[in-house]
Amino acid sequence: MNKSKENADEAENLNREGHSGGEVDFAKDPLKDKIGSSLKRLYDDVVNEPVPDEFLSLLAQADSRK
């Protein structure tokens, strides 16, 4: 069996088992929904944090050396 056929068969098996790499329906599992919501809030908080001055300074130094 060639690799692409093996990969397709593996993906089909994962889809049948509900472990695909695609979107997950968290509404079916309240615990996963709660974990997902918590992770999203944490991610949003981190993304919205300001960049530290020391890091900005390092970036400026790196840019000036180009």
C-alpha positions in Angstrom: 0.0 0.0 0.0 1.4 3.4 -0.9 1.9 6.2 1.7 -0.9 8.5 0.4 -3.4 5.6 0.6 -2.2 4.8 4.2 -2.6 8.4 5.2 -6.1 8.6 3.7 -7.1 5.4 5.5 -5.6 6.8 8.8 -7.5 10.1 8.4 -10.7 8.2 7.7 -10.2 6.1 10.9 -9.5 9.2 12.9 -12.7 10.8 11.6 -14.8 7.8 12.4 -13.3 7.8 16.0 -14.0 11.5 16.4 -10.4 12.5 16.7 -9.9 14.4 13.5 -7.6 17.4 13.2 -10.6 19.6 12.1 -13.0 21.5 14.2 -14.3 19.8 17.4 -17.9 20.1 18.5 -17.3 21.2 22.1 -21.1 21.4 22.7 -21.1 17.6 23.0 -18.7 17.7 26.0 -19.1 20.4 28.6 -15.7 19.8 30.1 -14.0 20.4 26.8 -16.2 23.5 26.3 -15.0 24.8 29.7 -11.4 24.1 28.9 -11.6 25.6 25.5 -13.3 28.8 26.8 -10.6 29.1 29.5 -7.8 28.6 27.0 -9.3 31.2 24.7 -9.6 33.8 27.6 -6.0 33.1 28.6 -4.8 33.5 25.0 -6.7 36.7 24.6 -5.2 38.1 27.8 -1.7 37.2 26.7 -2.2 38.7 23.2 -3.5 41.9 24.6 -0.5 42.4 27.0 1.9 45.2 26.1 5.3 44.2 24.7 7.9 44.7 27.5 10.2 47.7 27.0 13.3 45.5 27.3 12.1 43.4 24.4 11.3 46.4 22.3 14.8 47.7 23.0 16.3 44.4 21.8 14.3 44.5 18.7 15.4 48.1 18.0 19.1 47.0 18.5 18.6 44.0 16.1 17.0 46.3 13.5 19.9 48.8 13.7 22.5 46.0 13.0 20.9 45.1 9.6 
